[in-house]
Amino acid sequence: MARVSGPFMSLDASGTVGKLLTACKWKGRNYMRQYFIPENPNSSAQQSVRLAVSKASYAFAVTYVANQGDWNTYAEAYNNSGVAIWMKRAIDAWMDQHGTTEQPLSLSVSDPDTPADSVFTWTEVT
């Protein structure tokens, strides 16, 4: 059941009405869209990318915790967050090096003076 605040299509709404319409919010703006069930083919390529995202996120949160402030400062110039820039560079490196045909194993990042010069390398753990 949809939850509304004020008249429908007015102040705020979220949820689905009768598997017909879904009220959503995007960047602070309310809108309505047709109800649909998202596809999830769960292919091997999709699983590979999901695993790469998971490992890159873990590396940012744990392994490179000391450098997160540097990444946030670097990302301010792009009006973004440090983790967003980190994830983009990590996933771009994964796709350049392996595509979606292999499972990601380990992420290493060179640690130069600035995040702009960091090099992301995905390697196999031996």
DSSP file (Angstrom, degrees, kcal/mol; ACC not computed):
  #  RESIDUE AA STRUCTURE BP1 BP2  ACC     N-H-->O    O-->H-N    N-H-->O    O-->H-N    TCO  KAPPA ALPHA  PHI   PSI    X-CA   Y-CA   Z-CA
    1    1 A M              0   0    0      0, 0.0    16,-0.2     0, 0.0     2,-0.1   0.000 360.0 360.0 360.0 140.4    0.0    0.0    0.0
    2    2 A A        -     0   0    0     13,-0.2     2,-0.5    14,-0.2    13,-0.2  -0.453 360.0-141.8 -73.4 145.0    1.3    3.5   -0.8
    3    3 A R  E     -A   14   0A   0     11,-3.1    11,-2.1    -2,-0.1     2,-0.3  -0.946  24.8-174.7-107.8 124.7    2.1    5.8    2.0
    4    4 A V  E     -A   13   0A   0     -2,-0.5     2,-0.5     9,-0.2     9,-0.2  -0.887  23.5-157.7-122.8 152.2    1.2    9.4    1.4
    5    5 A S  E    S-A   12   0A   0      7,-2.9     7,-1.4    -2,-0.3     6,-0.4  -0.946  77.3 -14.4-125.0 106.9    1.6   12.7    3.2
    6    6 A G  S    S-     0   0    0     -2,-0.5     4,-0.1     5,-0.2     3,-0.1  -0.362 119.4 -20.0  86.5-177.7   -1.0   15.2    2.0
    7    7 A P  S >  S-     0   0    0      0, 0.0     3,-1.4     0, 0.0     4,-0.4  -0.262  86.9 -86.5 -61.8 148.0   -3.1   14.6   -1.1
    8    8 A F  T 3  S+     0   0    0      1,-0.3     5,-0.1     2,-0.1    -4,-0.0  -0.272 116.9  19.0 -56.0 139.0   -1.8   12.1   -3.6
    9    9 A M  T 3  S+     0   0    0     -3,-0.1    -1,-0.3     1,-0.1     4,-0.1   0.727 115.5  85.0  68.2  25.4    0.6   13.7   -6.1
   10   10 A S  S <  S-     0   0    0     -3,-1.4    -2,-0.1     2,-0.2     3,-0.1   0.490  96.9  -8.1-118.6 -99.3    1.1   16.6   -3.7
   11   11 A L  S    S-     0   0    0     -4,-0.4     2,-0.3    -6,-0.4    -5,-0.2   0.967 118.9 -20.9 -75.0 -54.8    3.5   16.8   -0.8
   12   12 A D  E     +A    5   0A   0     -7,-1.4    -7,-2.9    -5,-0.2     2,-0.3  -0.983  56.7 168.6-159.6 141.9    5.0   13.4   -0.6
   13   13 A A  E     +A    4   0A   0     -2,-0.3     2,-0.3    -9,-0.2    -9,-0.2  -0.981   2.1 173.9-153.6 147.8    4.3    9.8   -1.6
   14   14 A S  E     +A    3   0A   0    -11,-2.1   -11,-3.1    -2,-0.3     2,-0.2  -0.983  40.7  42.5-152.1 150.9    6.1    6.5   -1.6
   15   15 A G  E    S-B   23   0B   0      8,-1.5     8,-3.2    -2,-0.3     2,-0.4  -0.593  79.9 -61.6 110.9-172.8    5.2    2.9   -2.4
   16   16 A T  E     -B   22   0B   0      6,-0.2     2,-0.6    -2,-0.2     6,-0.2  -0.912  30.6-148.8-120.7 141.4    3.1    1.1   -4.9
   17   17 A V  E >> S-B   21   0B   0      4,-2.9     3,-2.0    -2,-0.4     4,-1.5  -0.935  75.2 -36.4-111.5 111.1   -0.7    1.3   -5.6
   18   18 A G  T 34 S-     0   0    0     -2,-0.6    -1,-0.1     1,-0.3     4,-0.1   0.757 103.9 -70.0  53.1  34.8   -2.3   -1.9   -6.9
   19   19 A K  T 34 S+     0   0    0      2,-0.2    -1,-0.3     1,-0.1     3,-0.1   0.848 126.2  90.4  50.3  36.8    0.7   -3.1   -9.0
   20   20 A L  T <4 S+     0   0    0     -3,-2.0    15,-1.9     1,-0.4     2,-0.3   0.661  86.5  19.4-123.1 -51.1   -0.1   -0.2  -11.3
   21   21 A L  E  <  -BC  17  34B   0     -4,-1.5    -4,-2.9    13,-0.2     2,-0.4  -0.950  57.5-157.6-128.5 146.5    1.8    2.9  -10.1
   22   22 A T  E     -BC  16  33B   0     11,-2.8    11,-2.2    -2,-0.3     2,-0.5  -0.992  11.5-146.0-124.6 127.4    4.8    3.4   -8.0
   23   23 A A  E     +BC  15  32B   0     -8,-3.2    -8,-1.5    -2,-0.4     2,-0.3  -0.797  31.0 171.0 -90.3 130.4    5.5    6.7   -6.2
   24   24 A C  E     - C   0  31B   0      7,-3.1     7,-2.4    -2,-0.5     2,-0.4  -0.819  29.2-137.3-134.8 169.8    9.3    7.4   -6.0
   25   25 A K  E     - C   0  30B   0     -2,-0.3     2,-0.4     5,-0.2     5,-0.2  -0.999  17.9-179.5-132.4 131.5   11.7   10.1   -5.0
   26   26 A W  E >  S- C   0  29B   0      3,-2.6     3,-1.9    -2,-0.4    -2,-0.0  -0.982  74.5 -17.5-134.3 120.5   14.9   10.9   -7.0
   27   27 A K  T 3  S-     0   0    0     -2,-0.4     3,-0.1     1,-0.3    -1,-0.1   0.871 129.6 -51.1  51.1  41.7   17.3   13.6   -6.0
   28   28 A G  T 3  S+     0   0    0      1,-0.2     2,-0.5     0, 0.0    -1,-0.3   0.469 114.7 117.0  80.6   1.8   14.6   15.1   -3.7
   29   29 A R  E <   -C   26   0B   0     -3,-1.9    -3,-2.6     2,-0.0     2,-0.3  -0.892  58.8-137.1-107.9 130.7   11.9   15.2   -6.4
   30   30 A N  E     +C   25   0B   0     -2,-0.5     2,-0.3    -5,-0.2    -5,-0.2  -0.597  33.3 160.0 -80.5 142.8    8.8   13.1   -6.2
   31   31 A Y  E     -C   24   0B   0     -7,-2.4    -7,-3.1    -2,-0.3     2,-0.4  -0.980  31.7-128.3-155.5 165.1    7.5   11.4   -9.3
   32   32 A M  E     +C   23   0B   0     -2,-0.3     2,-0.3    -9,-0.2    -9,-0.2  -0.912  26.0 175.5-116.8 144.0    5.3    8.5  -10.4
   33   33 A R  E     -C   22   0B   0    -11,-2.2   -11,-2.8    -2,-0.4     2,-0.1  -0.945  39.2 -85.1-141.5 164.7    6.2    5.7  -12.7
   34   34 A Q  E     -C   21   0B   0     -2,-0.3   -13,-0.2   -13,-0.2     2,-0.1  -0.462  51.4-107.7 -69.2 140.5    4.6    2.5  -14.0
   35   35 A Y        +     0   0    0    -15,-1.9     2,-0.3    -2,-0.1    -1,-0.1  -0.452  49.7 160.8 -67.9 137.9    5.0   -0.5  -11.7
   36   36 A F        -     0   0    0     -2,-0.1   -16,-0.0    -3,-0.1   -17,-0.0  -0.983  40.8-120.8-153.4 157.5    7.4   -3.1  -12.9
   37   37 A I        -     0   0    0     -2,-0.3    -2,-0.0     1,-0.0     0, 0.0  -0.904  38.4-123.5 -99.1 118.7    9.4   -6.0  -11.4
   38   38 A P        -     0   0    0      0, 0.0     2,-0.2     0, 0.0    -1,-0.0  -0.282  23.9-118.1 -63.5 146.1   13.2   -5.5  -12.0
   39   39 A E        -     0   0    0      1,-0.0     3,-0.1     2,-0.0     0, 0.0  -0.581  27.8-178.6 -82.0 146.8   15.0   -8.2  -13.9
   40   40 A N        +     0   0    0     -2,-0.2    -1,-0.0     1,-0.1     0, 0.0  -0.657   6.5 173.9-143.0  83.1   17.8  -10.1  -12.2
   41   41 A P        -     0   0    0      0, 0.0    -1,-0.1     0, 0.0    -2,-0.0   0.730  27.7-150.5 -67.0 -19.5   19.3  -12.6  -14.7
   42   42 A N        +     0   0    0      1,-0.1    -2,-0.0    -3,-0.1     2,-0.0   0.886  29.9 175.3  52.0  44.1   22.1  -13.4  -12.1
   43   43 A S     >  -     0   0    0      1,-0.1     4,-2.4     4,-0.0     5,-0.2  -0.229  46.5-106.6 -73.9 168.3   24.5  -14.2  -15.0
   44   44 A S  H  > S+     0   0    0      1,-0.2     4,-2.2     2,-0.2     5,-0.1   0.863 122.2  53.2 -65.2 -34.8   28.1  -15.1  -14.4
   45   45 A A  H  > S+     0   0    0      2,-0.2     4,-2.2     1,-0.2    -1,-0.2   0.919 109.9  47.8 -65.0 -42.7   29.1  -11.7  -15.8
   46   46 A Q  H  > S+     0   0    0      1,-0.2     4,-2.5     2,-0.2    -2,-0.2   0.903 111.4  50.2 -64.5 -41.5   26.8  -10.0  -13.3
   47   47 A Q  H  X S+     0   0    0     -4,-2.4     4,-2.3     2,-0.2    -1,-0.2   0.889 109.2  52.8 -63.2 -38.9   28.1  -12.1  -10.4
   48   48 A S  H  X S+     0   0    0     -4,-2.2     4,-2.1    52,-0.2    -2,-0.2   0.927 111.4  44.5 -62.7 -46.4   31.7  -11.2  -11.4
   49   49 A V  H  X S+     0   0    0     -4,-2.2     4,-2.6     2,-0.2    -2,-0.2   0.897 112.1  52.8 -67.0 -40.2   31.0   -7.5  -11.4
   50   50 A R  H  X S+     0   0    0     -4,-2.5     4,-2.3     1,-0.2    -1,-0.2   0.908 110.2  48.2 -61.2 -41.0   29.1   -7.7   -8.1
   51   51 A L  H  X S+     0   0    0     -4,-2.3     4,-2.6     2,-0.2    -1,-0.2   0.894 110.4  51.5 -66.6 -39.4   32.0   -9.5   -6.5
   52   52 A A  H  X S+     0   0    0     -4,-2.1     4,-2.5     2,-0.2     5,-0.2   0.915 110.6  48.7 -63.2 -42.5   34.4   -6.9   -7.9
   53   53 A V  H  X S+     0   0    0     -4,-2.6     4,-2.4     2,-0.2    -2,-0.2   0.915 111.9  49.8 -61.9 -43.3   32.3   -4.1   -6.4
   54   54 A S  H  X S+     0   0    0     -4,-2.3     4,-2.3     2,-0.2    -2,-0.2   0.925 113.1  44.7 -61.9 -46.3   32.2   -5.9   -3.1
   55   55 A K  H  X S+     0   0    0     -4,-2.6     4,-2.3     2,-0.2    -2,-0.2   0.880 113.7  49.9 -68.5 -38.1   35.9   -6.4   -2.9
   56   56 A A  H  X S+     0   0    0     -4,-2.5     4,-2.0     2,-0.2    -1,-0.2   0.899 111.5  49.0 -66.9 -39.9   36.7   -2.8   -4.0
   57   57 A S  H  X S+     0   0    0     -4,-2.4     4,-2.3    -5,-0.2    -2,-0.2   0.914 111.5  49.0 -64.2 -43.5   34.3   -1.5   -1.3
   58   58 A Y  H  X>S+     0   0    0     -4,-2.3     4,-2.5     1,-0.2     5,-0.6   0.902 109.4  52.8 -62.4 -41.8   35.9   -3.7    1.3
   59   59 A A  I  <>S+     0   0    0     -4,-2.3     5,-2.5     1,-0.2    -1,-0.2   0.897 110.7  47.1 -62.4 -40.7   39.4   -2.5    0.3
   60   60 A F  I  <5S+     0   0    0     -4,-2.0    -1,-0.2     1,-0.2    -2,-0.2   0.917 116.5  43.8 -66.8 -41.8   38.3    1.1    0.6
   61   61 A A  I  <5S+     0   0    0     -4,-2.3    -2,-0.2    -5,-0.2    -1,-0.2   0.822 133.0  12.2 -73.9 -31.9   36.7    0.6    4.0
   62   62 A V  I ><5S+     0   0    0     -4,-2.5     3,-1.0    -5,-0.2    -3,-0.2   0.832 126.6  40.7-113.4 -58.7   39.4   -1.6    5.6
   63   63 A T  I 3 <S+     0   0    0     -5,-0.6     3,-0.3     1,-0.2    -3,-0.2   0.896 125.2  32.1 -67.3 -42.7   42.7   -1.8    3.7
   64   64 A Y  T > <S+     0   0    0     -5,-2.5     3,-1.3     1,-0.2     4,-0.4  -0.047  76.8 126.8-107.9  31.6   43.0    1.9    2.7
   65   65 A V  G X   +     0   0    0     -3,-1.0     3,-1.0     1,-0.3     4,-0.3   0.829  70.0  58.8 -59.3 -34.0   41.2    3.4    5.7
   66   66 A A  G 3  S+     0   0    0     -3,-0.3     3,-0.3     1,-0.2    -1,-0.3   0.765 107.5  46.9 -67.2 -25.0   44.2    5.8    6.4
   67   67 A N  G <> S+     0   0    0     -3,-1.3     4,-2.0     1,-0.2    -1,-0.2   0.385  80.3  98.6 -99.2   3.2   43.9    7.3    2.9
   68   68 A Q  H <> S+     0   0    0     -3,-1.0     4,-2.4    -4,-0.4     5,-0.2   0.873  81.5  54.3 -62.0 -36.4   40.2    7.9    2.9
   69   69 A G  H  > S+     0   0    0     -4,-0.3     4,-2.4    -3,-0.3    -1,-0.2   0.902 107.3  50.8 -62.4 -40.7   40.6   11.6    3.8
   70   70 A D  H  > S+     0   0    0     -4,-0.2     4,-2.5     1,-0.2    -1,-0.2   0.909 110.5  49.3 -62.0 -41.6   43.0   12.1    0.9
   71   71 A W  H  X S+     0   0    0     -4,-2.0     4,-2.3     2,-0.2    -2,-0.2   0.890 110.4  50.3 -66.5 -38.9   40.4   10.5   -1.5
   72   72 A N  H  X S+     0   0    0     -4,-2.4     4,-1.2     2,-0.2    -1,-0.2   0.911 111.7  47.8 -65.5 -41.4   37.6   12.7   -0.1
   73   73 A T  H  X S+     0   0    0     -4,-2.4     4,-0.6     1,-0.2     3,-0.5   0.926 112.9  48.8 -63.0 -44.9   39.8   15.8   -0.6
   74   74 A Y  H >< S+     0   0    0     -4,-2.5     3,-0.8     1,-0.2     4,-0.3   0.885 109.6  52.8 -60.4 -40.6   40.7   14.7   -4.1
   75   75 A A  H ><>S+     0   0    0     -4,-2.3     5,-1.7     1,-0.2     3,-1.6   0.722  89.9  76.5 -72.9 -21.9   37.0   14.0   -5.0
   76   76 A E  H ><5S+     0   0    0     -4,-1.2     3,-1.6    -3,-0.5    -1,-0.2   0.850  87.6  60.8 -58.1 -33.7   35.9   17.5   -3.9
   77   77 A A  T <<5S+     0   0    0     -3,-0.8    -1,-0.3    -4,-0.6    -2,-0.2   0.759 108.7  43.6 -63.9 -23.8   37.3   18.9   -7.1
   78   78 A Y  T < 5S-     0   0    0     -3,-1.6    -1,-0.3    -4,-0.3    -2,-0.2   0.235 114.5-116.5-104.2  10.7   34.8   16.6   -9.0
   79   79 A N  T < 5S+     0   0    0     -3,-1.6     2,-0.2     1,-0.2    -3,-0.2   0.922  82.0 104.6  53.3  47.7   31.9   17.4   -6.7
   80   80 A N  S   <S-     0   0    0     -5,-1.7     2,-0.3    -8,-0.2    -1,-0.2  -0.780  73.6 -92.5-142.2-178.0   31.8   13.8   -5.6
   81   81 A S     >  -     0   0    0     -2,-0.2     4,-2.0    -3,-0.1     5,-0.2  -0.713  29.7-118.8-103.1 158.2   32.8   11.6   -2.7
   82   82 A G  H  > S+     0   0    0     -2,-0.3     4,-2.6     1,-0.2     5,-0.1   0.886 114.3  51.8 -60.4 -40.7   36.1    9.8   -2.2
   83   83 A V  H  > S+     0   0    0      2,-0.2     4,-2.8     1,-0.2    -1,-0.2   0.866 107.7  52.8 -67.7 -34.8   34.4    6.3   -2.2
   84   84 A A  H  > S+     0   0    0      2,-0.2     4,-2.2     1,-0.2    -1,-0.2   0.929 112.5  43.7 -65.5 -44.4   32.6    7.1   -5.5
   85   85 A I  H  X S+     0   0    0     -4,-2.0     4,-2.5     2,-0.2     5,-0.2   0.926 114.4  51.3 -64.7 -44.3   35.8    8.0   -7.2
   86   86 A W  H  X S+     0   0    0     -4,-2.6     4,-2.6     1,-0.2    -2,-0.2   0.938 111.1  47.4 -56.0 -50.6   37.6    5.0   -5.7
   87   87 A M  H  X S+     0   0    0     -4,-2.8     4,-2.8     1,-0.2     5,-0.3   0.900 111.1  51.0 -62.9 -42.1   34.9    2.6   -6.8
   88   88 A K  H  X S+     0   0    0     -4,-2.2     4,-2.6     1,-0.2    -1,-0.2   0.943 113.1  44.7 -60.8 -47.0   34.8    4.0  -10.3
   89   89 A R  H  X S+     0   0    0     -4,-2.5     4,-2.1     1,-0.2    -2,-0.2   0.896 114.6  49.3 -65.9 -39.0   38.6    3.7  -10.7
   90   90 A A  H  X S+     0   0    0     -4,-2.6     4,-2.2    -5,-0.2    -2,-0.2   0.928 114.7  43.0 -65.9 -45.4   38.6    0.2   -9.2
   91   91 A I  H  X S+     0   0    0     -4,-2.8     4,-2.7     2,-0.2     5,-0.2   0.885 112.6  53.2 -70.9 -38.0   35.8   -1.2  -11.4
   92   92 A D  H  X S+     0   0    0     -4,-2.6     4,-2.4    -5,-0.3    -1,-0.2   0.917 110.4  48.5 -59.7 -41.9   37.2    0.5  -14.5
   93   93 A A  H  X S+     0   0    0     -4,-2.1     4,-2.4    -5,-0.2     5,-0.2   0.907 110.7  51.1 -64.6 -41.4   40.6   -1.2  -13.8
   94   94 A W  H  X>S+     0   0    0     -4,-2.2     4,-2.9     1,-0.2     5,-1.1   0.938 112.4  45.6 -60.4 -47.1   38.8   -4.5  -13.3
   95   95 A M  H  <5S+     0   0    0     -4,-2.7     4,-0.4     3,-0.2    -2,-0.2   0.882 113.9  49.3 -66.3 -38.1   36.9   -4.2  -16.6
   96   96 A D  H  <5S+     0   0    0     -4,-2.4    -1,-0.2    -5,-0.2    -2,-0.2   0.889 119.9  36.6 -66.0 -39.1   40.1   -3.1  -18.4
   97   97 A Q  H  <5S+     0   0    0     -4,-2.4    -2,-0.2    -5,-0.2    -1,-0.2   0.823 140.5   0.3 -85.6 -33.1   42.2   -6.0  -17.0
   98   98 A H  T ><5S-     0   0    0     -4,-2.9     3,-1.0    -5,-0.2     4,-0.2   0.601  75.8-152.3-133.8 -19.3   39.7   -8.8  -17.0
   99   99 A G  T 3 < -     0   0    0     -5,-1.1     3,-0.2    -4,-0.4    -1,-0.2  -0.438  60.0 -53.8  67.8-150.3   36.2   -7.9  -18.3
  100  100 A T  T 3  S+     0   0    0      1,-0.1   -52,-0.2    -2,-0.1    -1,-0.2   0.172 116.8  90.1-108.7  18.0   33.4   -9.9  -16.8
  101  101 A T  S <  S+     0   0    0     -3,-1.0     2,-0.3   -53,-0.1    -1,-0.1   0.651  83.9  47.6 -91.2 -14.5   34.8  -13.3  -17.7
  102  102 A E  S    S-     0   0    0     -4,-0.2    -4,-0.1    -3,-0.2     0, 0.0  -0.832  83.2-109.0-125.1 162.3   36.8  -14.0  -14.5
  103  103 A Q        -     0   0    0     -2,-0.3     2,-0.1   -52,-0.1   -55,-0.1  -0.767  37.8-117.9 -88.5 131.8   36.2  -13.7  -10.8
  104  104 A P        +     0   0    0      0, 0.0     3,-0.1     0, 0.0    20,-0.1  -0.460  34.5 176.2 -69.2 140.1   38.0  -10.8   -9.1
  105  105 A L        -     0   0    0      1,-0.3     2,-0.3    18,-0.2    19,-0.2   0.821  55.4  -2.4-112.4 -53.9   40.5  -12.1   -6.5
  106  106 A S  E     -D  123   0C   0     17,-1.2    17,-2.7     2,-0.0     2,-0.5  -0.997  53.5-148.2-149.1 139.0   42.5   -9.3   -4.9
  107  107 A L  E     -D  122   0C   0     -2,-0.3     2,-0.4    15,-0.2    15,-0.2  -0.921  15.6-178.6-109.7 128.0   42.8   -5.5   -5.4
  108  108 A S  E     -D  121   0C   0     13,-3.0    13,-3.0    -2,-0.5     2,-0.4  -0.968   6.9-163.3-122.9 145.3   46.0   -3.7   -4.8
  109  109 A V  E     -D  120   0C   0     -2,-0.4    11,-0.2    11,-0.2     9,-0.1  -0.990  21.2-125.2-129.6 126.0   46.5    0.1   -5.2
  110  110 A S        -     0   0    0      9,-2.4     9,-0.1    -2,-0.4     7,-0.0  -0.387  22.1-141.1 -64.1 151.0   49.8    1.9   -5.5
  111  111 A D        +     0   0    0      7,-0.1    -1,-0.1    -2,-0.0     7,-0.1  -0.559  34.7 159.6-119.2  65.6   50.1    4.5   -2.9
  112  112 A P        -     0   0    0      0, 0.0     6,-0.1     0, 0.0     4,-0.0   0.000  60.3 -80.4 -75.4-169.4   51.8    7.6   -4.4
  113  113 A D  S    S+     0   0    0      1,-0.1     3,-0.0     4,-0.1    -2,-0.0   0.830 112.9  30.9 -65.1 -33.9   51.6   11.1   -3.0
  114  114 A T  S >  S-     0   0    0      1,-0.1     3,-1.4   -40,-0.0     4,-0.3  -0.945  75.5-125.3-128.5 149.1   48.1   11.8   -4.5
  115  115 A P  G >  S+     0   0    0      0, 0.0     3,-1.5     0, 0.0    -1,-0.1   0.798 107.2  69.9 -58.3 -28.2   45.1    9.7   -5.2
  116  116 A A  G 3  S+     0   0    0      1,-0.3    -3,-0.0     3,-0.0   -45,-0.0   0.811 101.6  44.9 -60.4 -29.0   45.2   11.0   -8.8
  117  117 A D  G <  S+     0   0    0     -3,-1.4    -1,-0.3     2,-0.1    -7,-0.1   0.416  85.7 123.1 -95.6   0.9   48.4    9.0   -9.4
  118  118 A S    <   -     0   0    0     -3,-1.5     2,-0.5    -4,-0.3    -7,-0.1  -0.345  50.1-149.2 -65.3 142.9   47.1    5.8   -7.8
  119  119 A V        -     0   0    0     -9,-0.1    -9,-2.4     2,-0.0     2,-0.5  -0.969   4.7-148.4-116.9 125.2   47.2    2.7  -10.0
  120  120 A F  E     +D  109   0C   0     -2,-0.5     2,-0.4   -11,-0.2   -11,-0.2  -0.798  18.8 179.1 -95.0 129.0   44.6    0.0   -9.4
  121  121 A T  E     -D  108   0C   0    -13,-3.0   -13,-3.0    -2,-0.5     2,-0.5  -0.992  18.0-153.2-134.0 126.8   45.7   -3.6  -10.1
  122  122 A W  E     +D  107   0C   0     -2,-0.4     2,-0.3   -15,-0.2   -15,-0.2  -0.869  26.6 177.9 -96.5 127.6   43.6   -6.7   -9.7
  123  123 A T  E     -D  106   0C   0    -17,-2.7   -17,-1.2    -2,-0.5     2,-0.4  -0.878  32.5-108.5-130.2 160.3   45.8   -9.8   -9.1
  124  124 A E        -     0   0    0     -2,-0.3     2,-0.5   -19,-0.2   -17,-0.0  -0.740  34.3-126.1 -86.8 133.7   45.3  -13.5   -8.4
  125  125 A V              0   0    0     -2,-0.4    -1,-0.0     1,-0.1   -19,-0.0  -0.683 360.0 360.0 -81.5 126.9   46.2  -14.5   -4.8
  126  126 A T              0   0    0     -2,-0.5    -1,-0.1     0, 0.0    -2,-0.0   0.406 360.0 360.0-111.5 360.0   48.7  -17.3   -4.8
